Amino acid sequence: MKRQEHFWNVDLRVVFKEWLSQLWTFFLTLLTFLGIGLPVLISIFVLWYLAGFPRLTMSF
C-alpha cells in the first residue's frame, strides 16, 4: 500500500520557488497592462493641462 502524503512533508523551497514564479508572472502582467494604458494616460493628462486644469468634481 502506498504511503499517505501529508501537507507537512512538502519541501518548502519548492513551494517558495513556485510562489516567486507566480508572483513574478503577476508583476509582469501588471507592468504589461500599465504599459498598454500609458498612451491613454498621457493623452488624458495633456488634454487636462490644455483645458487649464479644471477641478475634478463629482456632481450628480
Residue pairs with C-beta under 8 A, 6 or more apart in sequence:
48 54
